[in-house]
Amino acid sequence: MNNDFIKYQAQTSPYPLGMEVSHAIGSYIYDTNNKKYLDFVAGVSACTLGHQPPRVNQAIKDQLDKYSHVMVYGEYSQSPAVAYCKLMASLLPAPLDKTYLVNSGTEAIEGSLKLARRVTGRSQLISCHNAYHGNTMGSMSVMGFEERKQAFRPLIPDVEFITFNNEADLEKITTKTAGILLETIQGGAGFIQPENDFLKKVRARCTEMGAMMILDEIQPGFGRTGTLFGFQNYDVVPDIVAMGKGMGGGMPVGAFTASSAMMDLLTENPKLGHITTFGGHPVIAAACLATLKEITETNLMSEALEKEKLFRSLLVHPLIKEVRGKGLMLAAMTANASITNEVILKCQDKGLILFWLLFEGCAIRITPPLTISNEEIREGCAIILEVMDEISI
């Protein structure tokens, strides 16, 4: 299968890991030799409830028996999408009450950027150095990592970059700014949290200048940091929230949410200001609704913070310089990329799945399903420490 994988399926890097997957259940993935791997990555934060979550699977099956795609987005009332957006409105702070469902996180970013320009009538967009918001042309334009962008220029013009947590840079938000886009916790840069009320200061500056504050919750969202959305940890309410990854329980989806007054601007002048064929797909929306109910009707969010404490207590080793992040969005930092690479690859050989971050080579990604057990956390951390003990530096 790997030969065909390389020959017929377009790749994202020259050296894919190439595990031949047979099946997955709970916190484990099994290869075609029936070797099991404890999953500390959750499909890069996407499999919020683990693999084959019963409530999500049942919702998918039930919806498949009713109808699948029937019409492009926004024309017919379809109960899974309507119920999902209504529940989301009840869980978010005012005025975030209307949601546009799309197919991926990067599409959510595209819609958010368009909405900011439509609301303000301005063109300038501000993002952060080492930010990652997706890989379509608009999202790439606000990616703060030139090495990944240069081959695809020219990109969207009038984009300015600031440094995350640098308050002095907030002076760059002016009356020319349509919106500033921030990851609530910087992901690819190394799971960097906002400090010294940085997000509140961004909020105040945006309000003063009439600019839109857009928060990218694609990784931190859906309970991973102990609250439904990461921004709820920092006492701030953005104008627009972009989401994806964990919202579908492993299914492909994204969304952006804002006030009704703002969202309604996409319906006219021009009409079809934003449109998608498969956004709000009933089967995907059913999975999202089941995922959201499971997260909010259980103790998974509060347990994420307790599991963070367990990880931090276990991941103590001379090769680990610090553990960054919050909840179950964690990164164990080593001294250099060589150590990180060796740990990730040797852990996979021993049956533990870890992964990299996009721009921070020293980081070992630890983003397991929220449903991971304490016993499984101990099992995986023991493998990490065992591998580290074998590394000579």
Order of alpha helices (4+ residues) and beta strands (2+ residues): alpha-beta-beta-beta-alpha-alpha-alpha-beta-alpha-beta-alpha-beta-beta-alpha-beta-beta-beta-alpha-alpha-alpha-beta-beta-alpha-beta-beta-alpha
